[in-house]
Amino acid sequence: MGIGSGIALFVIGAILVFALNIDTGGYVDLDLIGYILMGAGVVVFLISLILVMRSRRTETVDRTAVDPATGERVTRRSIRDNEPLA
C-alpha cells in the first residue's frame, strides 16, 4: 500500500458517507463503514509518507587510515544515498 492507496481509501469512504443515501434496512451502516475507510486512508497515507521521507536520507562515512608506505593519513569518504530509483 502506498500514498495512492491511502487517498483511494479516503475517497471511497467519503463517497460512502457523503454521496450515497441508501437504506440497507438497518443491517449495514454505510456511514460507519465510510468513516472507518476514511480513517484507514489517513493512517495508510501518513505511514506511507513517513516511510518515503525516511528512505531519502543519506549516510556519510569517513574512514581515516595511515598509509604504510608513506606514513600519511588518508581519509576516505563514502556517501550512500537511500533514494529509490525511479
Secondary structure as UniProt FT lines:
FT   HELIX           3..14
FT   HELIX           15..19
FT   TURN            25..26
FT   HELIX           30..54
FT   TURN            55..56
FT   STRAND          58..66
FT   TURN            68..70
FT   STRAND          73..81
//
